[in-house]
Amino acid sequence: MSDHPDLRSGGVPFGASWGEGLTAMEFPFQCRLSLALLVAYWNQAVVSGHPAKAALAKQIQDELRQAAELLEPIEDLSLIEQHQGLVDLLMSAVFPPTSWDRDYAAATIPFHFRSFYATPSFGRWLTVEDGTFEGLNLDREVFFSGKLLRAYLYIVKKFYGIALEFEYPLICTRQDPETGLARHFQLNIDGRFVEVRSIG
């Protein structure tokens, strides 16, 4: 049996994104981890006119032919580890190798606040072993409401063409084990690789 989380679900229990205690609050939308938009980015890069970028994109295309399961919604995170080298290449579009060791950045399962790919600094300071974020400044009810509102804003923009802004500072506070002082990190969400689809 795999120790990696299985992502198959309809509504996602809120507890799945912040410990296992709160299972009463149900997120009403199906969420799937997919690398499809990243793959589309690299497919476009093949004809970008930038020789080095096009060469890397061609390598990614070739490797994806041997890892077709990464083109489908990912239900088992062990696939990420099985194809770690290829995932590293895909992720280099948003995780520049030159700043890998100093940046605080992560890719998350949509609306779960659980990372499946993170820089060393982010993983060390801001997540627990399974990738779940630690130290957020909101109580669970407020956090869930904000997450739900953000999902509705994605839907309104996608299907009605209405772009509305919603900003609420997400702060993670962690204690520095060396100094004992609190360190505060503001989370900035980048939704470029989130895709909204209707079902039915």
C-alpha positions as CSV (number, residue, x, y, z in Angstrom):
1,M,0.0,0.0,0.0
2,S,1.3,3.4,-0.9
3,D,2.0,6.0,1.8
4,H,1.3,8.8,-0.7
5,P,-2.1,10.5,-0.5
6,D,-4.7,9.4,-3.1
7,L,-6.5,12.4,-4.5
8,R,-9.6,10.7,-5.8
9,S,-12.7,12.4,-4.3
10,G,-15.7,14.4,-5.1
11,G,-16.1,17.1,-2.6
12,V,-12.8,17.5,-0.8
13,P,-13.0,17.4,3.0
14,F,-11.6,20.6,4.5
15,G,-9.7,18.4,6.9
16,A,-7.7,17.0,4.0
17,S,-6.0,20.4,3.5
18,W,-5.3,21.3,7.2
19,G,-4.9,18.2,9.3
20,E,-7.5,15.5,9.7
21,G,-9.7,17.0,12.4
22,L,-12.2,19.0,10.4
23,T,-14.2,16.7,8.1
24,A,-17.6,18.5,8.5
25,M,-16.8,21.3,6.1
26,E,-17.0,20.0,2.5
27,F,-15.4,21.9,-0.4
28,P,-18.1,21.7,-3.0
29,F,-15.9,21.4,-6.1
30,Q,-13.9,18.5,-7.5
31,C,-10.2,19.3,-7.5
32,R,-7.6,17.4,-9.5
33,L,-3.9,17.8,-9.8
34,S,-3.0,18.1,-13.5
35,L,0.2,19.1,-15.2
36,A,-1.7,19.8,-18.5
37,L,-1.2,23.6,-18.5
38,L,2.6,23.1,-17.8
39,V,2.8,20.7,-20.7
40,A,0.9,23.1,-22.9
41,Y,3.4,25.8,-22.0
42,W,6.4,23.6,-23.1
43,N,4.6,22.6,-26.3
44,Q,4.3,26.2,-27.2
45,A,8.0,26.7,-26.3
46,V,9.0,24.3,-29.1
47,V,8.1,26.9,-31.7
48,S,9.1,29.9,-29.5
49,G,12.1,30.9,-31.6
50,H,14.4,30.7,-28.6
51,P,16.8,27.9,-29.5
52,A,17.8,26.8,-25.9
53,K,14.2,26.9,-24.7
54,A,13.0,25.0,-27.7
55,A,15.6,22.3,-27.2
56,L,14.6,21.8,-23.6
57,A,10.9,21.7,-24.7
58,K,11.7,19.1,-27.3
59,Q,13.5,17.0,-24.6
60,I,10.4,17.3,-22.4
61,Q,8.1,16.2,-25.2
62,D,10.3,13.2,-25.9
63,E,10.3,12.1,-22.3
64,L,6.5,12.6,-21.9
65,R,6.0,10.0,-24.6
66,Q,7.4,7.5,-22.2
67,A,5.4,8.9,-19.2
68,A,1.9,9.4,-20.7
69,E,0.4,9.0,-17.2
70,L,1.6,12.5,-16.4
71,L,-0.7,13.9,-19.1
72,E,-3.7,12.7,-17.2
73,P,-5.1,14.0,-13.9
74,I,-2.8,12.7,-11.2
75,E,-4.6,10.8,-8.4
76,D,-1.6,9.3,-6.7
77,L,1.3,11.5,-5.8
78,S,3.8,8.6,-6.1
79,L,3.7,9.3,-9.8
80,I,5.6,12.6,-9.1
81,E,8.4,10.7,-7.4
82,Q,8.5,8.0,-10.1
83,H,9.1,10.7,-12.8
84,Q,11.0,13.2,-10.6
85,G,13.5,14.1,-13.3
86,L,10.9,14.9,-15.9
87,V,8.8,16.8,-13.3
88,D,11.9,18.9,-12.4
89,L,12.2,19.8,-16.1
90,L,8.5,20.7,-16.4
91,M,8.6,22.7,-13.2
92,S,11.7,24.7,-14.3
93,A,9.2,27.0,-16.1
94,V,8.1,28.4,-12.7
95,F,11.0,27.3,-10.4
96,P,14.2,28.8,-11.9
97,P,17.1,26.5,-11.1
98,T,19.3,29.5,-10.4
99,S,17.2,30.5,-7.4
100,W,16.1,27.0,-6.3
101,D,18.2,27.1,-3.1
102,R,17.1,30.5,-1.9
103,D,13.5,30.9,-3.0
104,Y,10.5,30.1,-0.9
105,A,8.0,28.6,-3.4
106,A,5.8,25.6,-3.8
107,A,3.3,24.0,-6.2
108,T,0.1,22.8,-4.5
109,I,-2.8,20.5,-5.1
110,P,-5.6,23.0,-6.1
111,F,-7.3,24.5,-3.1
112,H,-5.7,22.0,-0.7
113,F,-2.8,24.1,0.6
114,R,-0.7,20.9,0.5
115,S,2.5,21.1,-1.6
116,F,3.6,18.3,-3.9
117,Y,6.6,20.2,-5.1
118,A,8.6,22.8,-3.1
119,T,12.0,24.4,-2.8
120,P,14.1,23.3,0.1
121,S,13.5,26.5,2.0
122,F,9.7,26.3,1.6
123,G,9.6,22.7,2.6
124,R,11.8,23.2,5.7
125,W,10.0,26.3,7.0
126,L,6.4,26.1,5.9
127,T,5.2,22.5,5.6
128,V,5.0,19.4,7.7
129,E,6.1,16.0,6.4
130,D,3.1,15.4,4.0
131,G,3.4,18.9,2.5
132,T,0.5,20.5,4.4
133,F,1.1,24.1,5.2
134,E,1.9,25.0,8.9
135,G,1.5,28.2,10.9
136,L,-1.3,30.0,8.9
137,N,-2.7,33.1,10.6
138,L,-6.4,32.2,10.1
139,D,-8.7,30.1,12.0
140,R,-10.2,27.2,10.1
141,E,-13.6,28.7,9.5
142,V,-12.2,31.9,8.0
143,F,-9.6,30.0,6.0
144,F,-12.3,27.7,4.5
145,S,-14.6,30.7,3.7
146,G,-11.7,32.5,1.9
147,K,-10.8,29.4,0.0
148,L,-14.4,28.9,-1.1
149,L,-14.7,32.6,-2.2
150,R,-11.5,32.4,-4.2
151,A,-12.9,29.3,-6.0
152,Y,-16.1,31.2,-6.9
153,L,-14.0,34.1,-8.3
154,Y,-12.2,31.7,-10.6
155,I,-15.6,30.4,-11.8
156,V,-17.0,33.9,-12.3
157,K,-14.0,34.9,-14.3
158,K,-13.9,31.7,-16.5
159,F,-17.6,31.5,-17.4
160,Y,-18.8,35.1,-17.1
161,G,-15.7,37.1,-17.9
162,I,-15.9,39.1,-14.7
163,A,-12.5,39.6,-13.0
164,L,-13.0,40.5,-9.3
165,E,-10.1,40.9,-6.9
166,F,-10.0,39.3,-3.5
167,E,-7.0,39.8,-1.3
168,Y,-6.6,38.7,2.3
169,P,-3.0,38.4,3.6
170,L,-2.1,34.8,4.2
171,I,0.7,34.8,6.8
172,C,2.6,31.7,8.0
173,T,4.5,32.2,11.3
174,R,7.3,29.9,12.3
175,Q,9.8,29.9,15.1
176,D,13.4,30.0,14.1
177,P,15.0,27.0,16.0
178,E,18.4,28.8,16.1
179,T,17.3,32.2,17.4
180,G,13.9,31.4,19.0
181,L,12.5,34.4,17.1
182,A,9.3,34.3,15.1
183,R,9.6,34.5,11.3
184,H,6.7,35.6,9.2
185,F,6.1,34.6,5.6
186,Q,3.3,36.1,3.4
187,L,1.9,33.6,0.9
188,N,1.3,34.9,-2.7
189,I,-0.9,32.7,-4.8
190,D,-0.2,32.4,-8.5
191,G,-3.2,31.0,-10.4
192,R,-1.7,30.8,-13.9
193,F,-1.8,27.1,-14.0
194,V,-5.2,26.6,-12.5
195,E,-7.9,25.6,-15.0
196,V,-11.6,25.7,-14.3
197,R,-13.9,23.2,-16.2
198,S,-17.6,22.6,-16.1
199,I,-18.9,19.1,-15.8
200,G,-22.2,18.1,-17.5
